[in-house]
Amino acid sequence: MLKCRDVVNTADQLLDGDMNHRQLLAIKMHLLMCSHCRRYVRQLRALLRAIPFMYKKASDTEVSKVMEHVHSHRDNYP
Ligand SMILES: [Zn+2]
């Protein structure tokens, strides 16, 4: 069984679709049972949609906004 830490560590792969069926199934099983990780994945997904720096360079304002967001949620996770 996956731990929350495993979900957090592989969340970027999950969002990239860079994951095999077995891993994907394990993550989905965990998300079904764990509201912390559901929220984490949802926030990460929203964050990736919101930031353009995957494609072009972000401004300092955008970067600090994202970092603020990340830091404000980081404490919720082990
Ligand atoms: Zn979890």
N, CA, C, O and the ligand as a Tripos MOL2 file, in Angstrom:
@<TRIPOS>MOLECULE
protein
  313   311    79     0     0
PROTEIN
NO_CHARGES

@<TRIPOS>ATOM
      1 N           0.8480   -1.2110    0.0000 N.3       1 MET1
      2 CA          0.0000    0.0000    0.0000 C.3       1 MET1
      3 C           0.8770    1.2530    0.0000 C.2       1 MET1
      4 O           1.8640    1.3380    0.7320 O.2       1 MET1
      5 N           0.5030    2.2050   -0.8220 N.am      2 LEU2
      6 CA          1.2760    3.4440   -0.8870 C.3       2 LEU2
      7 C           1.0850    4.2870    0.3580 C.2       2 LEU2
      8 O           0.0370    4.2520    1.0030 O.2       2 LEU2
      9 N           2.1170    5.0420    0.6790 N.am      3 LYS3
     10 CA          2.0090    6.0210    1.7450 C.3       3 LYS3
     11 C           1.8040    7.4010    1.1200 C.2       3 LYS3
     12 O           2.0430    7.6020   -0.0710 O.2       3 LYS3
     13 N           1.3540    8.3520    1.9530 N.am      4 CYS4
     14 CA          1.1310    9.7080    1.4510 C.3       4 CYS4
     15 C           2.4000   10.2620    0.8120 C.2       4 CYS4
     16 O           2.3550   10.9540   -0.2060 O.2       4 CYS4
     17 N           3.5170    9.9450    1.4250 N.am      5 ARG5
     18 CA          4.7910   10.4340    0.9090 C.3       5 ARG5
     19 C           5.0490    9.9280   -0.5250 C.2       5 ARG5
     20 O           5.5870   10.6540   -1.3610 O.2       5 ARG5
     21 N           4.6600    8.6880   -0.7860 N.am      6 ASP6
     22 CA          4.8410    8.1340   -2.1310 C.3       6 ASP6
     23 C           3.9860    8.8810   -3.1480 C.2       6 ASP6
     24 O           4.4060    9.1350   -4.2780 O.2       6 ASP6
     25 N           2.7830    9.2230   -2.7170 N.am      7 VAL7
     26 CA          1.8910    9.9600   -3.6160 C.3       7 VAL7
     27 C           2.4790   11.3300   -3.9210 C.2       7 VAL7
     28 O           2.4980   11.7670   -5.0710 O.2       7 VAL7
     29 N           2.9590   12.0050   -2.8730 N.am      8 VAL8
     30 CA          3.5570   13.3240   -3.0630 C.3       8 VAL8
     31 C           4.7780   13.2320   -3.9860 C.2       8 VAL8
     32 O           4.9710   14.0710   -4.8660 O.2       8 VAL8
     33 N           5.5890   12.2040   -3.7680 N.am      9 ASN9
     34 CA          6.8070   12.0570   -4.5760 C.3       9 ASN9
     35 C           6.5400   11.7520   -6.0400 C.2       9 ASN9
     36 O           7.3470   12.0950   -6.9050 O.2       9 ASN9
     37 N           5.4150   11.1110   -6.3240 N.am     10 THR10
     38 CA          5.1430   10.7260   -7.7080 C.3      10 THR10
     39 C           4.0620   11.5780   -8.3520 C.2      10 THR10
     40 O           3.6410   11.3110   -9.4780 O.2      10 THR10
     41 N           3.6120   12.6040   -7.6360 N.am     11 ALA11
     42 CA          2.4950   13.4060   -8.1390 C.3      11 ALA11
     43 C           2.8230   14.1140   -9.4560 C.2      11 ALA11
     44 O           1.9580   14.2790  -10.3160 O.2      11 ALA11
     45 N           4.0830   14.5300   -9.5990 N.am     12 ASP12
     46 CA          4.4140   15.2180  -10.8570 C.3      12 ASP12
     47 C           4.3570   14.2460  -12.0380 C.2      12 ASP12
     48 O           3.9440   14.6170  -13.1360 O.2      12 ASP12
     49 N           4.7800   12.9890  -11.8000 N.am     13 GLN13
     50 CA          4.6510   11.9640  -12.8500 C.3      13 GLN13
     51 C           3.1890   11.7080  -13.1800 C.2      13 GLN13
     52 O           2.8080   11.5540  -14.3400 O.2      13 GLN13
     53 N           2.3840   11.6650  -12.1260 N.am     14 LEU14
     54 CA          0.9540   11.4270  -12.3050 C.3      14 LEU14
     55 C           0.3460   12.4990  -13.2080 C.2      14 LEU14
     56 O          -0.4000   12.1900  -14.1370 O.2      14 LEU14
     57 N           0.6710   13.7580  -12.9260 N.am     15 LEU15
     58 CA          0.0930   14.8560  -13.6850 C.3      15 LEU15
     59 C           0.6610   14.9230  -15.1020 C.2      15 LEU15
     60 O           0.0100   15.4270  -16.0170 O.2      15 LEU15
     61 N           1.8720   14.4130  -15.2730 N.am     16 ASP16
     62 CA          2.4630   14.3590  -16.6120 C.3      16 ASP16
     63 C           1.9220   13.1870  -17.4260 C.2      16 ASP16
     64 O           2.1350   13.1120  -18.6360 O.2      16 ASP16
     65 N           1.2190   12.2700  -16.7520 N.am     17 GLY17
     66 CA          0.7590   11.0600  -17.4100 C.3      17 GLY17
     67 C           1.9010   10.0860  -17.6400 C.2      17 GLY17
     68 O           1.8020    9.1690  -18.4560 O.2      17 GLY17
     69 N           2.9870   10.2970  -16.9080 N.am     18 ASP18
     70 CA          4.1950    9.5070  -17.0960 C.3      18 ASP18
     71 C           4.2410    8.3930  -16.0600 C.2      18 ASP18
     72 O           5.0740    8.4160  -15.1540 O.2      18 ASP18
     73 N           3.3460    7.4210  -16.1920 N.am     19 MET19
     74 CA          3.1850    6.4340  -15.1430 C.3      19 MET19
     75 C           2.5520    5.1760  -15.7290 C.2      19 MET19
     76 O           1.6640    5.2640  -16.5770 O.2      19 MET19
     77 N           3.0030    4.0050  -15.2810 N.am     20 ASN20
     78 CA          2.3940    2.7880  -15.8250 C.3      20 ASN20
     79 C           1.0800    2.4540  -15.1040 C.2      20 ASN20
     80 O           0.7420    3.0630  -14.0880 O.2      20 ASN20
     81 N           0.3540    1.4810  -15.6490 N.am     21 HIS21
     82 CA         -0.9910    1.1880  -15.1400 C.3      21 HIS21
     83 C          -0.9800    0.7600  -13.6790 C.2      21 HIS21
     84 O          -1.8800    1.1020  -12.9110 O.2      21 HIS21
     85 N           0.0490    0.0100  -13.3090 N.am     22 ARG22
     86 CA          0.1130   -0.4750  -11.9310 C.3      22 ARG22
     87 C           0.2980    0.6640  -10.9400 C.2      22 ARG22
     88 O          -0.3570    0.7250   -9.8990 O.2      22 ARG22
     89 N           1.2200    1.5750  -11.2980 N.am     23 GLN23
     90 CA          1.4450    2.7390  -10.4320 C.3      23 GLN23
     91 C           0.1840    3.5910  -10.3370 C.2      23 GLN23
     92 O          -0.2140    4.0440   -9.2630 O.2      23 GLN23
     93 N          -0.4350    3.7940  -11.5160 N.am     24 LEU24
     94 CA         -1.6230    4.6240  -11.5800 C.3      24 LEU24
     95 C          -2.7360    4.0590  -10.7040 C.2      24 LEU24
     96 O          -3.4200    4.7930   -9.9900 O.2      24 LEU24
     97 N          -2.9030    2.7440  -10.7750 N.am     25 LEU25
     98 CA         -3.9300    2.0780   -9.9810 C.3      25 LEU25
     99 C          -3.6430    2.2430   -8.4850 C.2      25 LEU25
    100 O          -4.5460    2.5180   -7.6940 O.2      25 LEU25
    101 N          -2.3760    2.0700   -8.1130 N.am     26 ALA26
    102 CA         -1.9980    2.2000   -6.7060 C.3      26 ALA26
    103 C          -2.2890    3.6140   -6.1960 C.2      26 ALA26
    104 O          -2.7900    3.7970   -5.0870 O.2      26 ALA26
    105 N          -1.9650    4.6050   -7.0250 N.am     27 ILE27
    106 CA         -2.2270    5.9940   -6.6360 C.3      27 ILE27
    107 C          -3.7280    6.2330   -6.5080 C.2      27 ILE27
    108 O          -4.1910    6.8560   -5.5520 O.2      27 ILE27
    109 N          -4.4800    5.7290   -7.4830 N.am     28 LYS28
    110 CA         -5.9260    5.9530   -7.4500 C.3      28 LYS28
    111 C          -6.5650    5.3100   -6.2310 C.2      28 LYS28
    112 O          -7.4730    5.8790   -5.6250 O.2      28 LYS28
    113 N          -6.0870    4.1130   -5.8680 N.am     29 MET29
    114 CA         -6.5860    3.4520   -4.6640 C.3      29 MET29
    115 C          -6.3130    4.3100   -3.4280 C.2      29 MET29
    116 O          -7.1650    4.4590   -2.5520 O.2      29 MET29
    117 N          -5.1060    4.8670   -3.3820 N.am     30 HIS30
    118 CA         -4.7540    5.6990   -2.2450 C.3      30 HIS30
    119 C          -5.6290    6.9520   -2.2010 C.2      30 HIS30
    120 O          -6.1090    7.3510   -1.1410 O.2      30 HIS30
    121 N          -5.8280    7.5650   -3.3710 N.am     31 LEU31
    122 CA         -6.6240    8.7960   -3.4140 C.3      31 LEU31
    123 C          -8.0680    8.5490   -2.9740 C.2      31 LEU31
    124 O          -8.7120    9.4240   -2.3940 O.2      31 LEU31
    125 N          -8.5650    7.3380   -3.2620 N.am     32 LEU32
    126 CA         -9.9230    7.0030   -2.8420 C.3      32 LEU32
    127 C         -10.0610    7.0520   -1.3250 C.2      32 LEU32
    128 O         -11.1030    7.4320   -0.7900 O.2      32 LEU32
    129 N          -8.9880    6.6610   -0.6480 N.am     33 MET33
    130 CA         -9.0590    6.5500    0.8120 C.3      33 MET33
    131 C          -8.5130    7.7690    1.5490 C.2      33 MET33
    132 O          -8.7750    7.9500    2.7380 O.2      33 MET33
    133 N          -7.7580    8.5970    0.8430 N.am     34 CYS34
    134 CA         -7.0170    9.6320    1.5510 C.3      34 CYS34
    135 C          -7.3970   11.0300    1.0550 C.2      34 CYS34
    136 O          -7.0500   11.4160   -0.0620 O.2      34 CYS34
    137 N          -8.0940   11.7620    1.8730 N.am     35 SER35
    138 CA         -8.5430   13.0870    1.4500 C.3      35 SER35
    139 C          -7.3830   14.0830    1.3970 C.2      35 SER35
    140 O          -7.4300   15.0540    0.6410 O.2      35 SER35
    141 N          -6.3360   13.8390    2.2050 N.am     36 HIS36
    142 CA         -5.1680   14.7250    2.1620 C.3      36 HIS36
    143 C          -4.5340   14.7060    0.7710 C.2      36 HIS36
    144 O          -4.2260   15.7480    0.1920 O.2      36 HIS36
    145 N          -4.3520   13.5020    0.2590 N.am     37 CYS37
    146 CA         -3.7000   13.3680   -1.0380 C.3      37 CYS37
    147 C          -4.6160   13.8050   -2.1680 C.2      37 CYS37
    148 O          -4.1520   14.3470   -3.1710 O.2      37 CYS37
    149 N          -5.9060   13.5750   -2.0150 N.am     38 ARG38
    150 CA         -6.8350   14.0870   -3.0320 C.3      38 ARG38
    151 C          -6.6880   15.5940   -3.1340 C.2      38 ARG38
    152 O          -6.6220   16.1540   -4.2290 O.2      38 ARG38
    153 N          -6.6390   16.2450   -1.9770 N.am     39 ARG39
    154 CA         -6.5190   17.6970   -1.9720 C.3      39 ARG39
    155 C          -5.1660   18.1380   -2.5370 C.2      39 ARG39
    156 O          -5.0690   19.1230   -3.2690 O.2      39 ARG39
    157 N          -4.1410   17.3910   -2.1800 N.am     40 TYR40
    158 CA         -2.8020   17.7260   -2.6680 C.3      40 TYR40
    159 C          -2.7430   17.6620   -4.1910 C.2      40 TYR40
    160 O          -2.2470   18.5840   -4.8400 O.2      40 TYR40
    161 N          -3.2480   16.5740   -4.7520 N.am     41 VAL41
    162 CA         -3.2100   16.3950   -6.2100 C.3      41 VAL41
    163 C          -4.0610   17.4650   -6.9030 C.2      41 VAL41
    164 O          -3.6920   17.9960   -7.9500 O.2      41 VAL41
    165 N          -5.2030   17.7620   -6.2910 N.am     42 ARG42
    166 CA         -6.0720   18.7790   -6.8790 C.3      42 ARG42
    167 C          -5.3740   20.1390   -6.8920 C.2      42 ARG42
    168 O          -5.4320   20.8660   -7.8840 O.2      42 ARG42
    169 N          -4.7180   20.4730   -5.7910 N.am     43 GLN43
    170 CA         -4.0220   21.7610   -5.7020 C.3      43 GLN43
    171 C          -2.8560   21.8230   -6.6700 C.2      43 GLN43
    172 O          -2.6220   22.8470   -7.3120 O.2      43 GLN43
    173 N          -2.1290   20.7250   -6.7690 N.am     44 LEU44
    174 CA         -0.9800   20.6790   -7.6590 C.3      44 LEU44
    175 C          -1.4210   20.8570   -9.1090 C.2      44 LEU44
    176 O          -0.7840   21.5560   -9.8970 O.2      44 LEU44
    177 N          -2.5310   20.2000   -9.4320 N.am     45 ARG45
    178 CA         -3.0600   20.2940  -10.7790 C.3      45 ARG45
    179 C          -3.4650   21.7420  -11.0840 C.2      45 ARG45
    180 O          -3.1670   22.2640  -12.1580 O.2      45 ARG45
    181 N          -4.1380   22.3720  -10.1410 N.am     46 ALA46
    182 CA         -4.5640   23.7630  -10.3280 C.3      46 ALA46
    183 C          -3.3520   24.6790  -10.4490 C.2      46 ALA46
    184 O          -3.3400   25.6300  -11.2310 O.2      46 ALA46
    185 N          -2.3410   24.3670   -9.6560 N.am     47 LEU47
    186 CA         -1.1100   25.1590   -9.6550 C.3      47 LEU47
    187 C          -0.4210   25.0710  -11.0180 C.2      47 LEU47
    188 O           0.0210   26.0790  -11.5680 O.2      47 LEU47
    189 N          -0.3380   23.8620  -11.5470 N.am     48 LEU48
    190 CA          0.3250   23.6840  -12.8400 C.3      48 LEU48
    191 C          -0.4360   24.3810  -13.9580 C.2      48 LEU48
    192 O           0.1610   24.9010  -14.9010 O.2      48 LEU48
    193 N          -1.7710   24.3870  -13.8410 N.am     49 ARG49
    194 CA         -2.5690   25.0970  -14.8340 C.3      49 ARG49
    195 C          -2.3480   26.5960  -14.7410 C.2      49 ARG49
    196 O          -2.3650   27.3110  -15.7430 O.2      49 ARG49
    197 N          -2.1400   27.0560  -13.5090 N.am     50 ALA50
    198 CA         -2.0800   28.4940  -13.2660 C.3      50 ALA50
    199 C          -0.7330   29.1060  -13.6330 C.2      50 ALA50
    200 O          -0.6390   30.3010  -13.9140 O.2      50 ALA50
    201 N           0.3010   28.2830  -13.6290 N.am     51 ILE51
    202 CA          1.6120   28.8760  -13.8910 C.3      51 ILE51
    203 C           2.0880   28.5910  -15.3100 C.2      51 ILE51
    204 O           2.0640   27.4470  -15.7620 O.2      51 ILE51
    205 N           2.5100   29.6100  -15.9900 N.am     52 PRO52
    206 CA          2.9500   29.4590  -17.3740 C.3      52 PRO52
    207 C           4.4130   29.0770  -17.4990 C.2      52 PRO52
    208 O           4.8820   28.8840  -18.6210 O.2      52 PRO52
    209 N           5.1670   28.9550  -16.3990 N.am     53 PHE53
    210 CA          6.6090   28.8140  -16.5850 C.3      53 PHE53
    211 C           7.0630   27.4200  -17.0340 C.2      53 PHE53
    212 O           8.2600   27.1770  -17.1850 O.2      53 PHE53
    213 N           6.1120   26.5100  -17.2460 N.am     54 MET54
    214 CA          6.4690   25.2730  -17.9020 C.3      54 MET54
    215 C           6.8070   25.5640  -19.3770 C.2      54 MET54
    216 O           7.5680   24.8340  -20.0110 O.2      54 MET54
    217 N           6.2360   26.6180  -19.8840 N.am     55 TYR55
    218 CA          6.3450   26.9080  -21.3110 C.3      55 TYR55
    219 C           7.1730   28.1520  -21.5820 C.2      55 TYR55
    220 O           7.9490   28.1960  -22.5360 O.2      55 TYR55
    221 N           7.0060   29.1580  -20.7400 N.am     56 LYS56
    222 CA          7.8390   30.3400  -20.9020 C.3      56 LYS56
    223 C           8.2840   30.8190  -19.5240 C.2      56 LYS56
    224 O           7.7520   30.3890  -18.5000 O.2      56 LYS56
    225 N           9.2430   31.6920  -19.5180 N.am     57 LYS57
    226 CA          9.7960   32.1660  -18.2690 C.3      57 LYS57
    227 C           8.7670   32.9910  -17.5030 C.2      57 LYS57
    228 O           8.1290   33.8810  -18.0670 O.2      57 LYS57
    229 N           8.6100   32.6910  -16.2130 N.am     58 ALA58
    230 CA          7.6550   33.4210  -15.4020 C.3      58 ALA58
    231 C           8.2870   34.7110  -14.8750 C.2      58 ALA58
    232 O           9.5030   34.8090  -14.7170 O.2      58 ALA58
    233 N           7.4460   35.6740  -14.6150 N.am     59 SER59
    234 CA          7.9360   36.9070  -14.0030 C.3      59 SER59
    235 C           8.2140   36.6630  -12.5230 C.2      59 SER59
    236 O           7.7430   35.6790  -11.9520 O.2      59 SER59
    237 N           8.9720   37.5500  -11.9110 N.am     60 ASP60
    238 CA          9.2680   37.4050  -10.4800 C.3      60 ASP60
    239 C           7.9830   37.3870   -9.6480 C.2      60 ASP60
    240 O           7.8720   36.6540   -8.6640 O.2      60 ASP60
    241 N           7.0350   38.1940  -10.0570 N.am     61 THR61
    242 CA          5.7650   38.2390   -9.3270 C.3      61 THR61
    243 C           5.0640   36.8890   -9.3810 C.2      61 THR61
    244 O           4.5600   36.4110   -8.3650 O.2      61 THR61
    245 N           5.0290   36.2780  -10.5440 N.am     62 GLU62
    246 CA          4.3870   34.9760  -10.6790 C.3      62 GLU62
    247 C           5.1020   33.9240   -9.8370 C.2      62 GLU62
    248 O           4.4600   33.1200   -9.1620 O.2      62 GLU62
    249 N           6.4240   33.9340   -9.8800 N.am     63 VAL63
    250 CA          7.1900   32.9660   -9.1130 C.3      63 VAL63
    251 C           6.9200   33.1170   -7.6170 C.2      63 VAL63
    252 O           6.6890   32.1270   -6.9230 O.2      63 VAL63
    253 N           6.9470   34.3490   -7.1240 N.am     64 SER64
    254 CA          6.7470   34.5210   -5.6810 C.3      64 SER64
    255 C           5.3210   34.1770   -5.2770 C.2      64 SER64
    256 O           5.0900   33.6980   -4.1670 O.2      64 SER64
    257 N           4.3690   34.4160   -6.1640 N.am     65 LYS65
    258 CA          2.9840   34.0440   -5.8750 C.3      65 LYS65
    259 C           2.8680   32.5270   -5.7290 C.2      65 LYS65
    260 O           2.2220   32.0310   -4.8060 O.2      65 LYS65
    261 N           3.4920   31.8090   -6.6360 N.am     66 VAL66
    262 CA          3.4560   30.3470   -6.5960 C.3      66 VAL66
    263 C           4.1690   29.8220   -5.3530 C.2      66 VAL66
    264 O           3.6630   28.9250   -4.6780 O.2      66 VAL66
    265 N           5.3380   30.3750   -5.0490 N.am     67 MET67
    266 CA          6.0870   29.9210   -3.8830 C.3      67 MET67
    267 C           5.3020   30.1580   -2.5960 C.2      67 MET67
    268 O           5.3070   29.3280   -1.6870 O.2      67 MET67
    269 N           4.6360   31.2950   -2.5380 N.am     68 GLU68
    270 CA          3.7810   31.5970   -1.3900 C.3      68 GLU68
    271 C           2.7110   30.5210   -1.2280 C.2      68 GLU68
    272 O           2.4630   30.0250   -0.1290 O.2      68 GLU68
    273 N           2.0940   30.1810   -2.3390 N.am     69 HIS69
    274 CA          1.0450   29.1750   -2.3370 C.3      69 HIS69
    275 C           1.5850   27.8290   -1.8560 C.2      69 HIS69
    276 O           0.9830   27.1720   -1.0080 O.2      69 HIS69
    277 N           2.7220   27.4360   -2.4070 N.am     70 VAL70
    278 CA          3.3300   26.1590   -2.0270 C.3      70 VAL70
    279 C           3.6440   26.1460   -0.5360 C.2      70 VAL70
    280 O           3.3290   25.1790    0.1570 O.2      70 VAL70
    281 N           4.2580   27.2050   -0.0460 N.am     71 HIS71
    282 CA          4.6340   27.2430    1.3640 C.3      71 HIS71
    283 C           3.4270   27.2480    2.2850 C.2      71 HIS71
    284 O           3.4770   26.6730    3.3730 O.2      71 HIS71
    285 N           2.3560   27.8810    1.8700 N.am     72 SER72
    286 CA          1.1920   27.9520    2.7450 C.3      72 SER72
    287 C           0.5230   26.6020    2.8830 C.2      72 SER72
    288 O          -0.2430   26.3960    3.8240 O.2      72 SER72
    289 N           0.7910   25.6630    1.9640 N.am     73 HIS73
    290 CA          0.1500   24.3590    2.0510 C.3      73 HIS73
    291 C           1.0930   23.2410    2.4950 C.2      73 HIS73
    292 O           0.6550   22.1510    2.8640 O.2      73 HIS73
    293 N           2.3760   23.5260    2.4530 N.am     74 ARG74
    294 CA          3.3500   22.4760    2.7070 C.3      74 ARG74
    295 C           3.2090   21.8640    4.0960 C.2      74 ARG74
    296 O           3.4180   20.6630    4.2670 O.2      74 ARG74
    297 N           2.8610   22.6650    5.0740 N.am     75 ASP75
    298 CA          2.7940   22.1790    6.4540 C.3      75 ASP75
    299 C           1.7170   21.1320    6.6920 C.2      75 ASP75
    300 O           1.7370   20.4320    7.7050 O.2      75 ASP75
    301 N           0.7790   21.0240    5.7600 N.am     76 ASN76
    302 CA         -0.2900   20.0550    5.9210 C.3      76 ASN76
    303 C           0.1500   18.6250    5.6740 C.2      76 ASN76
    304 O          -0.6000   17.6840    5.9330 O.2      76 ASN76
    305 N           1.3880   18.4580    5.1620 N.am     77 TYR77
    306 CA          1.8050   17.1240    4.7490 C.3      77 TYR77
    307 C           3.0070   16.6410    5.5490 C.2      77 TYR77
    308 O           3.8890   17.4140    5.9230 O.2      77 TYR77
    309 N           3.0100   15.3460    5.7960 N.am     78 PRO78
    310 CA          4.0870   14.7800    6.6070 C.3      78 PRO78
    311 C           5.4380   14.8090    5.8860 C.2      78 PRO78
    312 O           6.4440   14.3670    6.4420 O.2      78 PRO78
    313 ZN         -2.4140   10.0770    1.4020 Zn       79 ZN79
@<TRIPOS>BOND
     1     1     2 1
     2     2     3 1
     3     3     4 2
     4     3     5 am
     5     5     6 1
     6     6     7 1
     7     7     8 2
     8     7     9 am
     9     9    10 1
    10    10    11 1
    11    11    12 2
    12    11    13 am
    13    13    14 1
    14    14    15 1
    15    15    16 2
    16    15    17 am
    17    17    18 1
    18    18    19 1
    19    19    20 2
    20    19    21 am
    21    21    22 1
    22    22    23 1
    23    23    24 2
    24    23    25 am
    25    25    26 1
    26    26    27 1
    27    27    28 2
    28    27    29 am
    29    29    30 1
    30    30    31 1
    31    31    32 2
    32    31    33 am
    33    33    34 1
    34    34    35 1
    35    35    36 2
    36    35    37 am
    37    37    38 1
    38    38    39 1
    39    39    40 2
    40    39    41 am
    41    41    42 1
    42    42    43 1
    43    43    44 2
    44    43    45 am
    45    45    46 1
    46    46    47 1
    47    47    48 2
    48    47    49 am
    49    49    50 1
    50    50    51 1
    51    51    52 2
    52    51    53 am
    53    53    54 1
    54    54    55 1
    55    55    56 2
    56    55    57 am
    57    57    58 1
    58    58    59 1
    59    59    60 2
    60    59    61 am
    61    61    62 1
    62    62    63 1
    63    63    64 2
    64    63    65 am
    65    65    66 1
    66    66    67 1
    67    67    68 2
    68    67    69 am
    69    69    70 1
    70    70    71 1
    71    71    72 2
    72    71    73 am
    73    73    74 1
    74    74    75 1
    75    75    76 2
    76    75    77 am
    77    77    78 1
    78    78    79 1
    79    79    80 2
    80    79    81 am
    81    81    82 1
    82    82    83 1
    83    83    84 2
    84    83    85 am
    85    85    86 1
    86    86    87 1
    87    87    88 2
    88    87    89 am
    89    89    90 1
    90    90    91 1
    91    91    92 2
    92    91    93 am
    93    93    94 1
    94    94    95 1
    95    95    96 2
    96    95    97 am
    97    97    98 1
    98    98    99 1
    99    99   100 2
   100    99   101 am
   101   101   102 1
   102   102   103 1
   103   103   104 2
   104   103   105 am
   105   105   106 1
   106   106   107 1
   107   107   108 2
   108   107   109 am
   109   109   110 1
   110   110   111 1
   111   111   112 2
   112   111   113 am
   113   113   114 1
   114   114   115 1
   115   115   116 2
   116   115   117 am
   117   117   118 1
   118   118   119 1
   119   119   120 2
   120   119   121 am
   121   121   122 1
   122   122   123 1
   123   123   124 2
   124   123   125 am
   125   125   126 1
   126   126   127 1
   127   127   128 2
   128   127   129 am
   129   129   130 1
   130   130   131 1
   131   131   132 2
   132   131   133 am
   133   133   134 1
   134   134   135 1
   135   135   136 2
   136   135   137 am
   137   137   138 1
   138   138   139 1
   139   139   140 2
   140   139   141 am
   141   141   142 1
   142   142   143 1
   143   143   144 2
   144   143   145 am
   145   145   146 1
   146   146   147 1
   147   147   148 2
   148   147   149 am
   149   149   150 1
   150   150   151 1
   151   151   152 2
   152   151   153 am
   153   153   154 1
   154   154   155 1
   155   155   156 2
   156   155   157 am
   157   157   158 1
   158   158   159 1
   159   159   160 2
   160   159   161 am
   161   161   162 1
   162   162   163 1
   163   163   164 2
   164   163   165 am
   165   165   166 1
   166   166   167 1
   167   167   168 2
   168   167   169 am
   169   169   170 1
   170   170   171 1
   171   171   172 2
   172   171   173 am
   173   173   174 1
   174   174   175 1
   175   175   176 2
   176   175   177 am
   177   177   178 1
   178   178   179 1
   179   179   180 2
   180   179   181 am
   181   181   182 1
   182   182   183 1
   183   183   184 2
   184   183   185 am
   185   185   186 1
   186   186   187 1
   187   187   188 2
   188   187   189 am
   189   189   190 1
   190   190   191 1
   191   191   192 2
   192   191   193 am
   193   193   194 1
   194   194   195 1
   195   195   196 2
   196   195   197 am
   197   197   198 1
   198   198   199 1
   199   199   200 2
   200   199   201 am
   201   201   202 1
   202   202   203 1
   203   203   204 2
   204   203   205 am
   205   205   206 1
   206   206   207 1
   207   207   208 2
   208   207   209 am
   209   209   210 1
   210   210   211 1
   211   211   212 2
   212   211   213 am
   213   213   214 1
   214   214   215 1
   215   215   216 2
   216   215   217 am
   217   217   218 1
   218   218   219 1
   219   219   220 2
   220   219   221 am
   221   221   222 1
   222   222   223 1
   223   223   224 2
   224   223   225 am
   225   225   226 1
   226   226   227 1
   227   227   228 2
   228   227   229 am
   229   229   230 1
   230   230   231 1
   231   231   232 2
   232   231   233 am
   233   233   234 1
   234   234   235 1
   235   235   236 2
   236   235   237 am
   237   237   238 1
   238   238   239 1
   239   239   240 2
   240   239   241 am
   241   241   242 1
   242   242   243 1
   243   243   244 2
   244   243   245 am
   245   245   246 1
   246   246   247 1
   247   247   248 2
   248   247   249 am
   249   249   250 1
   250   250   251 1
   251   251   252 2
   252   251   253 am
   253   253   254 1
   254   254   255 1
   255   255   256 2
   256   255   257 am
   257   257   258 1
   258   258   259 1
   259   259   260 2
   260   259   261 am
   261   261   262 1
   262   262   263 1
   263   263   264 2
   264   263   265 am
   265   265   266 1
   266   266   267 1
   267   267   268 2
   268   267   269 am
   269   269   270 1
   270   270   271 1
   271   271   272 2
   272   271   273 am
   273   273   274 1
   274   274   275 1
   275   275   276 2
   276   275   277 am
   277   277   278 1
   278   278   279 1
   279   279   280 2
   280   279   281 am
   281   281   282 1
   282   282   283 1
   283   283   284 2
   284   283   285 am
   285   285   286 1
   286   286   287 1
   287   287   288 2
   288   287   289 am
   289   289   290 1
   290   290   291 1
   291   291   292 2
   292   291   293 am
   293   293   294 1
   294   294   295 1
   295   295   296 2
   296   295   297 am
   297   297   298 1
   298   298   299 1
   299   299   300 2
   300   299   301 am
   301   301   302 1
   302   302   303 1
   303   303   304 2
   304   303   305 am
   305   305   306 1
   306   306   307 1
   307   307   308 2
   308   307   309 am
   309   309   310 1
   310   310   311 1
   311   311   312 2
@<TRIPOS>SUBSTRUCTURE
     1 MET1         2 RESIDUE 1 A MET
     2 LEU2         6 RESIDUE 1 A LEU
     3 LYS3        10 RESIDUE 1 A LYS
     4 CYS4        14 RESIDUE 1 A CYS
     5 ARG5        18 RESIDUE 1 A ARG
     6 ASP6        22 RESIDUE 1 A ASP
     7 VAL7        26 RESIDUE 1 A VAL
     8 VAL8        30 RESIDUE 1 A VAL
     9 ASN9        34 RESIDUE 1 A ASN
    10 THR10       38 RESIDUE 1 A THR
    11 ALA11       42 RESIDUE 1 A ALA
    12 ASP12       46 RESIDUE 1 A ASP
    13 GLN13       50 RESIDUE 1 A GLN
    14 LEU14       54 RESIDUE 1 A LEU
    15 LEU15       58 RESIDUE 1 A LEU
    16 ASP16       62 RESIDUE 1 A ASP
    17 GLY17       66 RESIDUE 1 A GLY
    18 ASP18       70 RESIDUE 1 A ASP
    19 MET19       74 RESIDUE 1 A MET
    20 ASN20       78 RESIDUE 1 A ASN
    21 HIS21       82 RESIDUE 1 A HIS
    22 ARG22       86 RESIDUE 1 A ARG
    23 GLN23       90 RESIDUE 1 A GLN
    24 LEU24       94 RESIDUE 1 A LEU
    25 LEU25       98 RESIDUE 1 A LEU
    26 ALA26      102 RESIDUE 1 A ALA
    27 ILE27      106 RESIDUE 1 A ILE
    28 LYS28      110 RESIDUE 1 A LYS
    29 MET29      114 RESIDUE 1 A MET
    30 HIS30      118 RESIDUE 1 A HIS
    31 LEU31      122 RESIDUE 1 A LEU
    32 LEU32      126 RESIDUE 1 A LEU
    33 MET33      130 RESIDUE 1 A MET
    34 CYS34      134 RESIDUE 1 A CYS
    35 SER35      138 RESIDUE 1 A SER
    36 HIS36      142 RESIDUE 1 A HIS
    37 CYS37      146 RESIDUE 1 A CYS
    38 ARG38      150 RESIDUE 1 A ARG
    39 ARG39      154 RESIDUE 1 A ARG
    40 TYR40      158 RESIDUE 1 A TYR
    41 VAL41      162 RESIDUE 1 A VAL
    42 ARG42      166 RESIDUE 1 A ARG
    43 GLN43      170 RESIDUE 1 A GLN
    44 LEU44      174 RESIDUE 1 A LEU
    45 ARG45      178 RESIDUE 1 A ARG
    46 ALA46      182 RESIDUE 1 A ALA
    47 LEU47      186 RESIDUE 1 A LEU
    48 LEU48      190 RESIDUE 1 A LEU
    49 ARG49      194 RESIDUE 1 A ARG
    50 ALA50      198 RESIDUE 1 A ALA
    51 ILE51      202 RESIDUE 1 A ILE
    52 PRO52      206 RESIDUE 1 A PRO
    53 PHE53      210 RESIDUE 1 A PHE
    54 MET54      214 RESIDUE 1 A MET
    55 TYR55      218 RESIDUE 1 A TYR
    56 LYS56      222 RESIDUE 1 A LYS
    57 LYS57      226 RESIDUE 1 A LYS
    58 ALA58      230 RESIDUE 1 A ALA
    59 SER59      234 RESIDUE 1 A SER
    60 ASP60      238 RESIDUE 1 A ASP
    61 THR61      242 RESIDUE 1 A THR
    62 GLU62      246 RESIDUE 1 A GLU
    63 VAL63      250 RESIDUE 1 A VAL
    64 SER64      254 RESIDUE 1 A SER
    65 LYS65      258 RESIDUE 1 A LYS
    66 VAL66      262 RESIDUE 1 A VAL
    67 MET67      266 RESIDUE 1 A MET
    68 GLU68      270 RESIDUE 1 A GLU
    69 HIS69      274 RESIDUE 1 A HIS
    70 VAL70      278 RESIDUE 1 A VAL
    71 HIS71      282 RESIDUE 1 A HIS
    72 SER72      286 RESIDUE 1 A SER
    73 HIS73      290 RESIDUE 1 A HIS
    74 ARG74      294 RESIDUE 1 A ARG
    75 ASP75      298 RESIDUE 1 A ASP
    76 ASN76      302 RESIDUE 1 A ASN
    77 TYR77      306 RESIDUE 1 A TYR
    78 PRO78      310 RESIDUE 1 A PRO
    79 ZN79       313 GROUP 0 **** ****
